[in-house]
Amino acid sequence: MRKILLLVLFFLFANNVGKLYALNLIPVKKVGEVNFKKHSLPTDVVFRDSDSFYLLDAYEPAVLLYENFQKKRKIKLNVPDDGMCFERHENKYFICVPAESKIYILNEDFRIAGSIKNSQGAFNPTDIAFYDNKFYVADNDNHRVMVFNEKGSLINKKGEYGFDYLMFRYPFDIAIDSRGDLFVSEVINTRIQQLTYDLKYVNYIGGWGVSSGHFYRPKGVVIYKDKYLFAADGYMGLIQVFDKKGNFIGVLGDSDGKKLKFASPVRMTIYKDKLAVTDFLDKSVKIFSLKGFK
């Protein structure tokens, strides 16, 4: 009887969760979409310019170049599969491979130029971000944030498994603003911790819930115009918008007044006024225009 009751509650939750969010929608316009076949694993996007982008397919693995949503080039990579992040910094590309306890560094031709490892022990990188010639890494399974210099040497770290400030449960993604504040999504703690560039606690955003300003499984985070924080919930399939103090502003929606709904938005990338959302379960990348965003 208890199992039946739990199933009924879950069904009601799954079918009504969208109604629990406030209707302060922020309309954005979808400008294009790329869909992938069954044997692929679209992971993350790096914009080349406003009309073209590189996409990491971690299944093969390869980098795919798209221009105006048409595939123009496929570059096979000499890195292991199951890459978890794809980032560009200056003239290099970075791919996190947690299974290898390593972040691969690639040159502009996508050939391996080096790597980042934790010489002091375990390492499970799921994202890397950059500020002031330092590399900030989400060390997911080890529940911490690590900082490396440009030579790949570990210079700082903070965190352990737990619920308190400067403690983490599976940090996944990192966004950094212009003054060096980090916004770190925590999948199981259902929040985003804000830290300074030297890993001191500032604030946290969210907490468990299915109403506005809360999360069920926060994944991708990104900063827009150095003013707004976009946060994707991989389970709820929604993208919420906050100011950098953590105040809830709204949920991304379409021009018909409906919430944008994804199967599992895992990564986001912003280039100027373009937002790319990588939907893991849907095996797609959707790009939206943020022009007119207020």
C-alpha positions in Angstrom: 0.0 0.0 0.0 2.9 2.4 0.8 4.5 1.8 -2.6 1.2 2.5 -4.3 0.8 5.8 -2.4 4.4 6.8 -3.2 3.8 6.1 -6.9 0.6 8.2 -6.8 2.4 11.1 -5.1 5.2 10.9 -7.7 2.8 10.9 -10.6 1.0 14.0 -9.2 4.4 15.7 -8.6 5.6 14.9 -12.1 2.5 16.2 -13.8 2.0 19.4 -11.8 5.5 20.5 -11.1 5.4 23.2 -13.8 2.4 24.8 -12.1 4.5 25.4 -9.0 6.7 28.0 -10.6 5.7 31.6 -10.6 4.6 33.0 -14.0 7.2 35.7 -14.2 8.4 34.5 -17.5 11.4 36.0 -19.4 10.7 35.5 -23.1 13.6 34.5 -25.4 13.5 33.6 -29.1 14.8 30.3 -30.3 17.0 30.9 -33.4 18.0 27.3 -34.2 18.5 23.7 -33.1 20.7 20.8 -33.8 19.6 17.2 -33.1 21.8 14.1 -32.9 21.5 10.4 -33.6 21.3 7.7 -31.0 25.0 6.9 -30.9 26.2 10.4 -29.9 26.7 12.3 -26.7 26.5 16.1 -27.2 28.2 17.5 -24.2 29.1 21.2 -24.4 29.4 24.1 -26.9 32.1 26.7 -27.6 31.0 29.5 -29.9 33.4 30.5 -32.7 31.3 33.6 -33.5 27.6 34.6 -33.5 26.8 32.2 -36.4 29.0 29.2 -35.8 30.0 27.0 -32.9 32.0 23.9 -32.0 30.3 21.0 -30.2 32.0 18.3 -28.3 30.5 14.8 -29.0 31.9 12.7 -26.2 30.7 9.4 -27.6 33.3 9.1 -30.3 34.9 11.6 -29.3 35.0 14.4 -31.8 34.5 18.2 -32.2 31.9 19.2 -34.7 31.8 22.6 -36.4 28.4 24.0 -37.2 27.8 27.1 -39.3 24.2 28.4 -39.4 23.2 25.1 -37.9 24.7 23.1 -40.7 27.6 20.7 -39.9 30.7 21.7 -41.8 33.5 19.8 -40.3 34.2 16.8 -38.0 37.5 16.7 -36.1 38.2 13.4 -34.4 40.0 13.7 -31.1 42.7 11.7 -29.6 41.2 11.8 -26.1 39.1 9.2 -24.2 35.3 9.3 -24.5 32.9 10.5 -21.8 34.2 14.1 -21.7 32.3 16.2 -19.3 33.1 19.8 -20.3 34.4 21.7 -23.3 35.8 25.2 -22.7 38.0 27.7 -24.6 40.5 30.0 -22.9 42.7 32.3 -25.0 43.9 30.0 -27.9 43.4 26.6 -26.2 40.6 24.2 -25.6 39.9 22.2 -22.4 38.1 18.9 -22.1 37.3 17.4 -18.7 37.6 13.6 -18.6 36.6 12.4 -15.1 37.3 8.8 -15.8 40.9 9.7 -16.6 41.2 12.0 -13.6 42.5 14.6 -16.1 41.6 17.7 -18.1 43.1 17.6 -21.6 44.5 20.8 -23.1 44.2 21.1 -26.9 45.7 23.6 -29.3 43.8 25.4 -32.0 44.0 22.3 -34.3 42.5 20.2 -31.5 45.7 18.3 -30.9 46.7 17.5 -27.4 49.1 20.1 -26.0 49.1 19.1 -22.3 46.9 18.2 -19.4 45.9 19.2 -15.9 46.1 16.5 -13.1 46.1 16.5 -9.4 49.5 15.3 -8.4 48.4 15.1 -4.8 45.7 12.4 -5.3 42.1 11.8 -6.5 40.6 14.1 -9.2 37.2 14.0 -10.8 36.9 17.2 -12.9 33.5 18.1 -14.4 34.1 21.7 -15.3 36.8 24.3 -15.6 36.6 28.1 -15.5 39.2 30.9 -15.8 40.1 34.1 -13.9 43.3 36.1 -13.5 45.5 33.4 -15.1 44.1 30.7 -12.8 42.1 27.6 -13.6 39.1 26.8 -11.3 37.9 23.2 -11.4 34.8 21.5 -10.0 36.1 18.2 -8.5 32.8 16.4 -8.5 33.3 13.1 -6.6 35.7 14.7 -4.2 33.3 17.5 -3.2 35.6 20.4 -3.6 36.8 23.3 -5.8 40.5 23.3 -6.9 42.6 26.1 -8.3 45.6 25.6 -10.6 48.0 28.1 -12.0 48.8 28.3 -15.7 51.5 25.7 -15.4 49.0 23.2 -14.0 50.2 23.3 -10.4 47.7 23.1 -7.6 47.7 26.3 -5.6 44.5 26.2 -3.6 41.5 24.0 -2.9 38.4 24.2 -0.7 35.7 21.7 0.3 34.7 18.4 1.6 31.5 16.3 1.7 28.8 18.1 3.7 25.9 20.5 3.9 27.6 23.6 5.5 29.2 26.6 3.8 32.4 25.8 1.9 31.3 22.1 1.9 29.9 20.5 -1.2 27.9 17.5 -2.4 28.9 16.9 -6.0 29.9 20.3 -7.4 29.3 20.2 -11.1 29.6 23.5 -13.0 31.3 26.9 -12.4 30.5 30.4 -13.6 32.8 33.3 -12.9 32.0 37.0 -13.0 34.2 40.0 -13.8 35.5 40.4 -10.3 36.3 36.8 -9.8 33.3 35.6 -7.8 32.6 31.9 -8.5 29.1 30.4 -8.7 29.3 26.7 -8.2 26.3 24.4 -8.8 25.9 21.5 -6.4 23.7 18.7 -7.7 22.8 17.0 -4.5 22.9 20.0 -2.1 20.5 21.6 -4.6 22.1 25.0 -4.4 24.7 27.3 -6.0 27.4 28.5 -3.7 29.0 31.9 -4.4 32.7 32.1 -3.5 35.4 34.8 -3.9 38.4 34.2 -6.2 40.4 33.0 -3.2 37.6 30.6 -2.2 36.0 32.4 0.6 32.3 32.0 1.2 29.9 34.8 0.1 26.4 33.4 -0.3 24.3 30.5 -1.5 21.4 30.5 -4.0 18.5 28.1 -4.0 18.0 25.1 -1.9 15.7 22.1 -2.4 12.3 22.7 -3.7 10.1 22.9 -6.8 9.0 26.5 -6.6 10.6 29.7 -7.9 14.1 30.2 -6.7 14.7 26.6 -5.7 16.3 23.5 -7.4 15.8 19.8 -7.7 19.1 19.0 -9.6 21.0 22.2 -10.6 23.5 21.6 -13.3 24.7 24.3 -15.8 25.3 27.8 -14.7 26.3 30.9 -16.7 26.7 34.6 -16.2 25.0 37.1 -18.6 26.1 40.7 -18.9 27.9 40.4 -15.6 24.6 40.9 -14.0 22.4 37.8 -14.3 22.9 34.2 -13.3 21.2 31.6 -15.4 20.8 28.2 -13.7 19.6 25.1 -15.5 17.8 22.3 -13.5 18.7 19.0 -15.1 15.6 17.3 -13.6 13.0 20.0 -13.7 14.0 20.9 -17.3 13.8 24.7 -16.6 16.2 27.6 -16.7 15.8 30.1 -13.8 17.3 33.6 -13.8 18.7 35.3 -10.6 20.6 38.4 -9.9 24.1 37.9 -8.4 22.8 38.4 -4.9 20.6 35.4 -5.4 17.2 37.1 -5.9 14.9 35.2 -8.2 14.0 37.1 -11.3 12.2 34.7 -13.5 12.1 31.6 -15.7 13.0 31.6 -19.4 10.0 31.3 -21.6 8.9 31.6 -25.2 7.0 34.2 -27.1 3.7 32.3 -26.5 4.0 32.8 -22.7 5.1 29.2 -22.0 8.1 28.1 -20.0 11.0 26.8 -22.0 11.0 23.0 -21.2 14.0 20.8 -21.8 14.5 17.0 -21.2 17.7 17.6 -19.2 19.6 20.9 -19.7 23.1 20.1 -18.5 25.3 22.8 -20.0 24.9 26.4 -21.1 27.1 28.8 -23.0 26.7 32.5 -23.7 28.3 34.4 -26.5 27.2 38.1 -26.8 23.4 37.8 -27.0 23.3 34.1 -27.9 22.5 31.3 -25.4 23.3 27.7 -26.2 21.6 25.0 -24.2 22.9 21.4 -24.4 20.1 19.0 -23.6 21.6 15.7 -22.5 18.6 13.4 -22.7 17.1 15.0 -25.8 20.6 14.8 -27.6 20.2 18.3 -28.9 21.6 21.8 -28.8 19.2 24.7 -28.8 20.3 28.3 -29.4 18.3 31.3 -28.2 18.6 35.0 -28.8 18.8 37.1 -25.6 18.3 40.4 -27.4 15.7 42.5 -25.6 16.4 40.6 -22.3 15.6 42.9 -19.4 
